[in-house]
Amino acid sequence: MLACEQGIKPPSPEEEMPEVEIDIDDLLDAANEEERALKLQVMLFYNFKSEGPEVMHLD
């Protein structure tokens, strides 16, 4: 049975997409793809963990 058939309202696009701020320059300064991926994962983790969006600099 689908959620809409059960009377459950799907989340609005605003609820699905939280605001996330990422310092792109910090990602571009990464030495390689692995370091860039790790920095991005850490930034996303702390953005979603915090109560509000914040920019992290990983120097």
VEXKE-791940 format. One record per residue (C-alpha): residue in three letters; x, y, z; residue number from 1. Coordinates in pm, 1 decimal. Layout:
N
<residuo:ALA px:X py:Y pz:Z num:NUM>
...
***
This chain:
59
<residuo:MET px:0.0 py:0.0 pz:0.0 num:1>
<residuo:LEU px:136.0 py:341.4 pz:-98.1 num:2>
<residuo:ALA px:194.0 py:616.3 pz:157.1 num:3>
<residuo:CYS px:-66.2 py:839.3 pz:-10.2 num:4>
<residuo:GLU px:-321.2 py:557.2 pz:14.8 num:5>
<residuo:GLN px:-253.0 py:536.8 pz:388.6 num:6>
<residuo:GLY px:-320.9 py:908.0 pz:431.3 num:7>
<residuo:ILE px:47.3 py:989.9 pz:484.0 num:8>
<residuo:LYS px:144.5 py:1318.9 pz:323.1 num:9>
<residuo:PRO px:481.0 py:1305.4 pz:140.5 num:10>
<residuo:PRO px:737.7 py:1562.6 pz:256.1 num:11>
<residuo:SER px:752.7 py:1887.2 pz:63.8 num:12>
<residuo:PRO px:1066.9 py:1962.2 pz:-142.7 num:13>
<residuo:GLU px:1174.6 py:2213.9 pz:123.9 num:14>
<residuo:GLU px:1164.9 py:1940.7 pz:389.1 num:15>
<residuo:GLU px:1357.8 py:1697.5 pz:170.9 num:16>
<residuo:MET px:1642.3 py:1938.3 pz:86.3 num:17>
<residuo:PRO px:1803.0 py:2095.0 pz:393.6 num:18>
<residuo:GLU px:2026.9 py:2394.8 pz:337.3 num:19>
<residuo:VAL px:2392.9 py:2300.6 pz:329.4 num:20>
<residuo:GLU px:2682.6 py:2539.0 pz:289.6 num:21>
<residuo:ILE px:3010.9 py:2399.4 pz:162.6 num:22>
<residuo:ASP px:3334.3 py:2585.9 pz:100.5 num:23>
<residuo:ILE px:3403.7 py:2490.9 pz:-261.6 num:24>
<residuo:ASP px:3750.3 py:2652.3 pz:-254.1 num:25>
<residuo:ASP px:3848.8 py:2415.2 pz:26.5 num:26>
<residuo:LEU px:3741.1 py:2118.2 pz:-185.4 num:27>
<residuo:LEU px:3930.0 py:2248.5 pz:-488.7 num:28>
<residuo:ASP px:4246.4 py:2280.1 pz:-278.5 num:29>
<residuo:ALA px:4243.1 py:1906.1 pz:-199.8 num:30>
<residuo:ALA px:4548.6 py:1715.1 pz:-321.3 num:31>
<residuo:ASN px:4346.4 py:1433.4 pz:-484.3 num:32>
<residuo:GLU px:3998.0 py:1287.9 pz:-529.0 num:33>
<residuo:GLU px:4019.6 py:1077.6 pz:-211.8 num:34>
<residuo:GLU px:4104.1 py:1380.8 pz:2.6 num:35>
<residuo:ARG px:3827.1 py:1581.7 pz:-169.5 num:36>
<residuo:ALA px:3573.6 py:1303.9 pz:-101.7 num:37>
<residuo:LEU px:3677.4 py:1279.4 pz:263.4 num:38>
<residuo:LYS px:3651.9 py:1657.2 pz:312.1 num:39>
<residuo:LEU px:3307.5 py:1658.6 pz:152.4 num:40>
<residuo:GLN px:3187.5 py:1372.5 pz:373.7 num:41>
<residuo:VAL px:3309.4 py:1550.5 pz:687.5 num:42>
<residuo:MET px:3150.1 py:1880.0 pz:581.7 num:43>
<residuo:LEU px:2816.8 py:1711.5 pz:509.9 num:44>
<residuo:PHE px:2829.4 py:1517.4 pz:837.3 num:45>
<residuo:TYR px:2882.2 py:1830.9 pz:1044.8 num:46>
<residuo:ASN px:2624.5 py:2030.5 pz:846.2 num:47>
<residuo:PHE px:2354.7 py:1769.7 pz:903.9 num:48>
<residuo:LYS px:2459.7 py:1710.2 pz:1264.0 num:49>
<residuo:SER px:2447.1 py:2078.2 pz:1358.0 num:50>
<residuo:GLU px:2123.1 py:2262.6 pz:1424.3 num:51>
<residuo:GLY px:2179.5 py:2500.5 pz:1136.9 num:52>
<residuo:PRO px:2394.0 py:2532.5 pz:828.0 num:53>
<residuo:GLU px:2753.2 py:2634.2 pz:880.0 num:54>
<residuo:VAL px:3062.4 py:2644.3 pz:667.2 num:55>
<residuo:MET px:3354.4 py:2427.0 pz:778.5 num:56>
<residuo:HIS px:3711.5 py:2493.4 pz:679.3 num:57>
<residuo:LEU px:3937.1 py:2188.6 pz:703.0 num:58>
<residuo:ASP px:4290.7 py:2322.7 pz:708.7 num:59>
***
